[in-house]
Amino acid sequence: MHNEYNKKRIRSINRMLLEVASGNFSYRIERTERDDELEALIVLANMMTEELEESIRHQNYINLNESYKYIAQMTFVLDENFRVQSINPMASEMLLYPAEEILGQIITDFLVDQSREKWLELMKPIISGEQDNHTIELSFKAKEFFIVPAVCSVSILTDTNSRRAILVTAIETVLRSSERIRDLQNRVNNENGPNENNLRIQLTEADVAKIAQAKDYLTSNLREINLSLKDLARTLGTNEFKLKYGFKELYGTTIFRFVQDERLRKANLLVQHSELPFKAIAEMTGFKTAPHFSRVFKDKYGCSPSIFRKRSSNSTD
């Protein structure tokens, strides 16, 4: 019994390290009452993730001339009894539950005890109509002992029949240094000398900022199989040619190659450090089919995912 419980704790640590390696610092592992080496390791893993998250945030705050971007991570629509009526895909992905296990449940079932108390206290002025919206820090309970801390916006929605619903949105604030953007712009434009034969265009500061946004979007949406550069360019307010050309100039690779390399990098970690079936890994990393994933993986790493996993397992034994 204890061995099985400890295996779950080890899997949680493993999963958390994979998320950190992929640049996701959202998770914490729920503490237990145990006093053993695994619990000490969980404490250290949580501290490491917090330190990494804070160090990145600190880097962004060094430059006061910053541009801000607010990203909705998880979104829940609740009825007046706090039952979840609707969620966005990210909520299911971050809490590690399928949507059907979240829908219909009371939101407090997914909160740690301290956050549950804060939520119930917040609902008094919200339900009474004293406040229409509020911002609150909540910690969500995910599967596998994970905790997801988040700053949430809580608002009241009213339909044409005066029925009310509660909108809960977990928000991530990203600061992007305009100085870094200008440096990238200068680097690209200085390299575009007049004596070169290739077609060249000047990238403005706004162009570089949009291309940086595109890179952030691509990195965060590797699972999106039917990626349309035309739609992405239109969303960012630029054109497809400038997006393709500017991306290559800024990052030294094509968008297609960048996305494929990022997918393979994530797949490499999952193949080595998880027991997920290759079909699931293919879906998680944006490959159309498992055979397609295996073929591309072999081209990159010289062997199939199954052989790669065996070799990795043997090297750690």
C-alpha positions as CSV (number, residue, x, y, z in Angstrom):
1,M,0.0,0.0,0.0
2,H,2.7,2.4,1.0
3,N,4.8,1.4,-2.0
4,E,2.0,2.3,-4.4
5,Y,1.4,5.6,-2.7
6,N,5.1,6.4,-2.9
7,K,5.2,5.5,-6.5
8,K,2.4,8.1,-7.1
9,R,4.5,10.7,-5.3
10,I,7.6,9.9,-7.4
11,R,5.5,10.1,-10.5
12,S,4.3,13.6,-9.4
13,I,7.9,14.7,-8.9
14,N,8.8,13.3,-12.3
15,R,5.9,15.0,-14.0
16,M,6.7,18.3,-12.3
17,L,10.3,18.2,-13.5
18,L,9.1,17.6,-17.0
19,E,6.9,20.6,-16.8
20,V,9.7,22.8,-15.5
21,A,12.0,21.5,-18.3
22,S,9.3,22.6,-20.8
23,G,9.2,26.1,-19.3
24,N,6.0,25.6,-17.3
25,F,6.4,26.8,-13.7
26,S,2.7,26.7,-12.8
27,Y,2.6,23.5,-10.7
28,R,3.4,22.8,-7.1
29,I,3.2,19.4,-5.4
30,E,0.7,19.0,-2.6
31,R,2.4,18.4,0.8
32,T,1.5,15.4,2.9
33,E,1.9,14.7,6.7
34,R,4.7,12.3,6.1
35,D,8.2,12.9,7.3
36,D,10.4,11.0,4.9
37,E,13.0,11.6,2.2
38,L,10.3,11.8,-0.5
39,E,8.6,14.6,1.4
40,A,11.9,16.5,1.7
41,L,12.4,16.1,-2.1
42,I,8.9,17.4,-2.7
43,V,9.7,20.5,-0.6
44,L,12.9,21.1,-2.5
45,A,11.1,20.6,-5.9
46,N,8.5,23.2,-4.9
47,M,11.2,25.6,-3.7
48,M,13.1,25.2,-6.9
49,T,10.1,25.9,-9.1
50,E,9.2,29.0,-7.1
51,E,12.8,30.3,-7.3
52,L,12.9,29.7,-11.1
53,E,9.5,31.5,-11.5
54,E,10.6,34.4,-9.4
55,S,14.0,34.7,-11.1
56,I,12.3,35.0,-14.5
57,R,9.8,37.5,-13.1
58,H,12.6,39.5,-11.6
59,Q,14.4,39.7,-14.9
60,N,11.3,41.2,-16.5
61,Y,10.9,43.8,-13.7
62,I,14.5,45.1,-14.1
63,N,13.5,47.2,-17.1
64,L,10.8,49.7,-16.1
65,N,9.8,50.4,-19.7
66,E,7.8,47.2,-20.2
67,S,4.9,46.1,-22.3
68,Y,2.3,43.9,-20.5
69,K,0.4,40.9,-21.9
70,Y,-2.4,39.2,-19.9
71,I,-3.1,35.6,-20.8
72,A,-6.1,33.7,-19.6
73,Q,-4.9,30.3,-18.5
74,M,-8.0,28.6,-17.1
75,T,-11.6,29.7,-17.4
76,F,-14.6,28.3,-15.5
77,V,-18.3,29.3,-15.9
78,L,-20.2,28.4,-12.7
79,D,-23.9,28.4,-11.8
80,E,-25.2,30.1,-8.7
81,N,-24.5,26.9,-6.7
82,F,-20.8,27.1,-7.8
83,R,-21.1,24.1,-10.0
84,V,-18.9,24.1,-13.1
85,Q,-21.0,24.5,-16.2
86,S,-18.3,25.2,-18.8
87,I,-14.5,25.3,-19.0
88,N,-11.9,26.1,-21.6
89,P,-9.5,23.3,-22.8
90,M,-6.6,24.8,-20.8
91,A,-8.5,24.2,-17.5
92,S,-8.7,20.5,-18.2
93,E,-5.1,20.4,-19.4
94,M,-3.6,22.2,-16.4
95,L,-5.7,20.3,-13.8
96,L,-4.9,17.0,-15.5
97,Y,-8.6,15.9,-15.4
98,P,-10.7,15.1,-18.4
99,A,-13.4,17.7,-18.9
100,E,-16.2,15.3,-17.9
101,E,-14.6,14.9,-14.5
102,I,-14.7,18.7,-13.9
103,L,-18.1,19.6,-15.4
104,G,-20.9,19.4,-12.9
105,Q,-18.6,19.5,-9.9
106,I,-18.5,22.3,-7.3
107,I,-15.5,24.6,-7.9
108,T,-14.4,24.2,-4.2
109,D,-13.7,20.5,-4.9
110,F,-10.7,21.7,-6.9
111,L,-9.4,24.1,-4.3
112,V,-7.0,23.5,-1.4
113,D,-8.4,24.1,2.1
114,Q,-7.1,27.6,2.5
115,S,-8.3,28.7,-0.9
116,R,-11.7,27.1,-0.2
117,E,-12.1,29.4,2.8
118,K,-11.0,32.4,0.8
119,W,-13.5,31.5,-1.9
120,L,-16.5,31.2,0.4
121,E,-15.6,34.5,2.1
122,L,-15.4,36.2,-1.3
123,M,-18.8,34.8,-2.5
124,K,-20.7,36.7,0.2
125,P,-20.3,40.2,-1.4
126,I,-20.4,38.7,-4.9
127,I,-23.7,36.8,-4.4
128,S,-25.3,39.7,-2.4
129,G,-24.6,42.0,-5.3
130,E,-22.2,44.3,-3.4
131,Q,-19.4,43.5,-5.9
132,D,-19.6,42.6,-9.6
133,N,-16.0,41.5,-9.9
134,H,-13.0,40.7,-7.7
135,T,-9.4,39.5,-8.0
136,I,-8.2,36.7,-5.7
137,E,-5.3,34.3,-5.4
138,L,-6.4,30.7,-5.4
139,S,-4.6,27.4,-5.4
140,F,-6.2,24.6,-7.4
141,K,-5.8,20.9,-6.7
142,A,-4.8,19.0,-9.8
143,K,-4.3,15.2,-10.2
144,E,-1.2,13.5,-8.9
145,F,-0.7,15.7,-5.8
146,F,-0.2,18.8,-8.0
147,I,-1.3,22.3,-6.9
148,V,-1.7,25.1,-9.4
149,P,-1.5,28.6,-7.8
150,A,-3.2,31.3,-9.8
151,V,-4.4,34.9,-9.6
152,C,-8.1,34.8,-10.6
153,S,-10.6,37.3,-11.8
154,V,-14.1,36.5,-10.5
155,S,-17.1,38.2,-12.2
156,I,-20.9,38.0,-12.4
157,L,-22.5,37.3,-15.7
158,T,-26.3,37.9,-16.3
159,D,-28.3,36.6,-19.3
160,T,-31.4,38.1,-20.9
161,N,-33.6,36.1,-18.4
162,S,-31.7,37.7,-15.4
163,R,-30.1,34.3,-14.6
164,R,-26.7,34.8,-13.1
165,A,-23.5,32.9,-13.6
166,I,-20.0,33.3,-12.2
167,L,-17.0,33.6,-14.5
168,V,-13.6,32.6,-13.0
169,T,-10.6,33.3,-15.0
170,A,-7.0,32.4,-14.0
171,I,-4.7,35.1,-15.4
172,E,-1.0,35.0,-16.1
173,T,0.8,38.4,-16.5
174,V,3.7,38.4,-19.0
175,L,6.1,41.3,-19.3
176,R,8.0,41.7,-22.5
177,S,11.0,44.0,-22.6
178,S,10.7,46.6,-25.3
179,E,14.5,47.1,-25.0
180,R,15.0,43.5,-25.9
181,I,12.7,44.0,-28.9
182,R,14.6,47.0,-30.1
183,D,17.9,45.1,-29.8
184,L,16.5,42.3,-31.9
185,Q,15.2,44.9,-34.4
186,N,18.6,46.6,-34.7
187,R,20.4,43.3,-35.0
188,V,18.2,42.2,-37.9
189,N,18.2,45.5,-39.7
190,N,22.0,46.0,-39.3
191,E,22.5,42.6,-40.9
192,N,20.4,43.6,-43.9
193,G,23.2,45.3,-45.8
194,P,22.6,47.0,-49.1
195,N,25.1,44.8,-51.0
196,E,23.2,41.6,-50.4
197,N,21.5,40.0,-53.3
198,N,18.6,38.5,-51.4
199,L,15.3,40.3,-51.0
200,R,15.4,42.4,-47.8
201,I,12.8,44.3,-45.9
202,Q,13.2,46.6,-42.9
203,L,11.6,45.3,-39.7
204,T,10.1,48.0,-37.5
205,E,10.0,47.7,-33.7
206,A,6.3,46.8,-34.0
207,D,7.2,44.0,-36.5
208,V,9.7,42.5,-34.2
209,A,7.3,42.7,-31.3
210,K,4.6,40.8,-33.4
211,I,7.1,38.1,-34.4
212,A,8.1,37.7,-30.7
213,Q,4.4,37.2,-30.0
214,A,4.2,34.7,-32.7
215,K,7.1,32.7,-31.2
216,D,5.4,32.8,-27.8
217,Y,2.1,31.6,-29.3
218,L,3.8,28.7,-31.2
219,T,5.7,27.6,-28.1
220,S,2.5,27.5,-26.1
221,N,0.4,25.8,-28.8
222,L,2.5,22.9,-30.0
223,R,-0.5,20.6,-29.9
224,E,-2.3,22.6,-32.6
225,I,-1.9,20.4,-35.7
226,N,-3.7,22.6,-38.3
227,L,-1.6,25.6,-37.8
228,S,-2.4,28.4,-40.2
229,L,0.4,31.0,-40.6
230,K,-2.0,33.2,-42.6
231,D,-4.5,33.3,-39.7
232,L,-1.7,33.8,-37.1
233,A,-0.3,36.7,-39.1
234,R,-3.8,38.2,-39.5
235,T,-4.4,37.9,-35.7
236,L,-1.1,39.7,-35.0
237,G,-1.8,42.4,-37.5
238,T,0.9,41.6,-40.0
239,N,1.2,39.6,-43.3
240,E,2.3,36.0,-43.9
241,F,5.4,37.0,-45.8
242,K,6.7,39.4,-43.2
243,L,6.0,36.8,-40.4
244,K,7.9,34.1,-42.2
245,Y,10.8,36.3,-43.3
246,G,11.1,38.1,-40.0
247,F,11.0,34.9,-38.0
248,K,13.9,33.4,-40.0
249,E,15.9,36.6,-39.5
250,L,15.2,36.9,-35.8
251,Y,15.6,33.2,-34.8
252,G,17.8,31.8,-37.6
253,T,15.3,29.1,-38.5
254,T,12.0,28.7,-40.3
255,I,8.7,28.6,-38.5
256,F,8.1,25.0,-39.6
257,R,11.5,23.9,-38.4
258,F,11.1,25.8,-35.1
259,V,7.8,24.2,-34.4
260,Q,9.0,20.7,-35.3
261,D,12.2,21.1,-33.2
262,E,10.1,22.2,-30.2
263,R,7.7,19.3,-30.6
264,L,10.6,16.9,-30.8
265,R,12.3,18.4,-27.8
266,K,9.2,18.0,-25.7
267,A,8.6,14.5,-27.2
268,N,12.2,13.5,-26.3
269,L,11.6,14.4,-22.7
270,L,8.3,12.4,-22.6
271,V,9.8,9.4,-24.2
272,Q,12.8,9.3,-21.8
273,H,11.1,10.2,-18.6
274,S,7.5,8.9,-18.8
275,E,5.7,5.7,-19.5
276,L,3.1,7.3,-21.7
277,P,2.2,5.4,-24.9
278,F,3.7,6.8,-28.0
279,K,0.3,7.6,-29.5
280,A,-0.5,9.8,-26.5
281,I,2.9,11.5,-26.8
282,A,2.2,12.1,-30.5
283,E,-1.1,13.8,-29.6
284,M,0.4,15.9,-26.8
285,T,3.2,17.2,-29.1
286,G,1.1,18.0,-32.1
287,F,1.9,15.1,-34.5
288,K,-0.9,13.9,-36.7
289,T,-0.4,10.2,-36.2
290,A,1.8,7.9,-34.1
291,P,3.5,6.5,-37.3
292,H,4.3,10.1,-38.5
293,F,5.7,10.9,-35.0
294,S,7.9,7.8,-35.0
295,R,9.2,8.6,-38.5
296,V,10.1,12.2,-37.7
297,F,11.6,11.2,-34.3
298,K,13.8,8.6,-36.0
299,D,15.0,11.1,-38.5
300,K,16.0,13.5,-35.7
301,Y,17.5,11.1,-33.1
302,G,18.5,8.1,-35.3
303,C,16.2,5.5,-33.8
304,S,12.6,4.9,-33.1
305,P,10.9,6.2,-29.9
306,S,10.7,2.6,-28.5
307,I,14.4,1.9,-29.0
308,F,15.2,5.4,-27.7
309,R,13.2,4.7,-24.5
310,K,14.9,1.3,-24.0
311,R,18.3,2.8,-24.3
312,S,17.4,5.6,-21.9
313,S,16.1,3.1,-19.5
314,N,19.2,0.9,-19.7
315,S,21.5,3.9,-19.2
316,T,19.8,4.8,-15.9
317,D,19.7,1.2,-14.5
